[in-house]
Amino acid sequence: MHVRNRTHPGQLTSEHIVQFFDTNESRAHHVAAFLAEGYALGEPLIVVARPVSWAALIEPLEVLGVRAPQAVAEGMLVVKNADDLLRRICRGGSPDPDLFDDYISKSLAVLAARGPRVRAYGEMVDILAERDELPDAITLEGFWNVASERVPVYLLCGYSAAHFVSNAAHRALREICEAHSGVHRHANDPLASWLLTAAHNTAADSRTPRH
């Protein structure tokens, strides 16, 4: 699956990026910076995170100029519990496109009216990766890509790098990267960088003819 940025007439381009984090501290730092950047540009925010992840974001967001209670009251920030929302969008144990539209796509469309583009962070896919349900994570990434064709969205998906240490997970890691328009790395996450390099080197080696 190859992903291109989507351009919406009169609006900003949709982007769908992914970042793999070594620690919860790194996740909070980078996600807060990503969200605050959008908020400063007048982009409404939607955060789909575990409660512990959201709690870790509140202070760094405030330092960066985003007062969460005020943003929620103004309709510029929507926060959803990733565990609860994942249950709601699944049917038969797997993400369902119709339920995704009901619970997520409609929310994106409402938020899109409040700014040039929706700035979103999501970690439902990380929950699926933690459960070793990687095919479902890849399916869910595809749902977000379809949604971004309808509504201008700048989405960051966050994963824990630890879920991909096993060689058996490297193919899924590559497919997850291919489902995004960009893969972000940072020096704060050396394990993530090593895994991304190793997974892609493995793929390249498998394509090299043997003599």
ChimeraX attribute file (.defattr): number of C-alpha atoms within 10 A of each C-alpha:
attribute: neighborCount
match mode: 1-to-1
recipient: residues
	/A:1	10
	/A:2	9
	/A:3	15
	/A:4	14
	/A:5	16
	/A:6	19
	/A:7	16
	/A:8	16
	/A:9	8
	/A:10	7
	/A:11	13
	/A:12	17
	/A:13	18
	/A:14	24
	/A:15	22
	/A:16	24
	/A:17	17
	/A:18	22
	/A:19	22
	/A:20	28
	/A:21	25
	/A:22	18
	/A:23	14
	/A:24	12
	/A:25	13
	/A:26	15
	/A:27	22
	/A:28	21
	/A:29	14
	/A:30	18
	/A:31	23
	/A:32	23
	/A:33	17
	/A:34	18
	/A:35	26
	/A:36	23
	/A:37	16
	/A:38	18
	/A:39	21
	/A:40	12
	/A:41	12
	/A:42	16
	/A:43	25
	/A:44	28
	/A:45	29
	/A:46	23
	/A:47	22
	/A:48	23
	/A:49	24
	/A:50	20
	/A:51	14
	/A:52	10
	/A:53	19
	/A:54	18
	/A:55	11
	/A:56	16
	/A:57	22
	/A:58	16
	/A:59	16
	/A:60	18
	/A:61	20
	/A:62	13
	/A:63	12
	/A:64	15
	/A:65	13
	/A:66	20
	/A:67	16
	/A:68	18
	/A:69	10
	/A:70	11
	/A:71	15
	/A:72	15
	/A:73	10
	/A:74	10
	/A:75	12
	/A:76	19
	/A:77	24
	/A:78	18
	/A:79	17
	/A:80	16
	/A:81	18
	/A:82	22
	/A:83	16
	/A:84	13
	/A:85	17
	/A:86	22
	/A:87	13
	/A:88	15
	/A:89	20
	/A:90	16
	/A:91	12
	/A:92	6
	/A:93	10
	/A:94	17
	/A:95	19
	/A:96	17
	/A:97	18
	/A:98	14
	/A:99	15
	/A:100	20
	/A:101	17
	/A:102	12
	/A:103	14
	/A:104	19
	/A:105	21
	/A:106	14
	/A:107	13
	/A:108	25
	/A:109	16
	/A:110	11
	/A:111	24
	/A:112	20
	/A:113	13
	/A:114	15
	/A:115	18
	/A:116	19
	/A:117	25
	/A:118	30
	/A:119	30
	/A:120	25
	/A:121	24
	/A:122	21
	/A:123	23
	/A:124	25
	/A:125	23
	/A:126	23
	/A:127	20
	/A:128	21
	/A:129	24
	/A:130	16
	/A:131	11
	/A:132	14
	/A:133	14
	/A:134	23
	/A:135	15
	/A:136	18
	/A:137	24
	/A:138	20
	/A:139	17
	/A:140	22
	/A:141	20
	/A:142	18
	/A:143	19
	/A:144	21
	/A:145	22
	/A:146	13
	/A:147	20
	/A:148	24
	/A:149	16
	/A:150	15
	/A:151	25
	/A:152	25
	/A:153	30
	/A:154	23
	/A:155	26
	/A:156	24
	/A:157	22
	/A:158	21
	/A:159	24
	/A:160	21
	/A:161	23
	/A:162	16
	/A:163	19
	/A:164	24
	/A:165	16
	/A:166	9
	/A:167	13
	/A:168	10
	/A:169	15
	/A:170	20
	/A:171	16
	/A:172	18
	/A:173	23
	/A:174	14
	/A:175	15
	/A:176	21
	/A:177	23
	/A:178	16
	/A:179	23
	/A:180	24
	/A:181	18
	/A:182	17
	/A:183	17
	/A:184	13
	/A:185	15
	/A:186	14
	/A:187	8
	/A:188	15
	/A:189	18
	/A:190	15
	/A:191	19
	/A:192	24
	/A:193	19
	/A:194	12
	/A:195	20
	/A:196	20
	/A:197	11
	/A:198	15
	/A:199	20
	/A:200	16
	/A:201	12
	/A:202	13
	/A:203	13
	/A:204	10
	/A:205	10
	/A:206	10
	/A:207	9
	/A:208	8
	/A:209	6
	/A:210	6
	/A:211	3
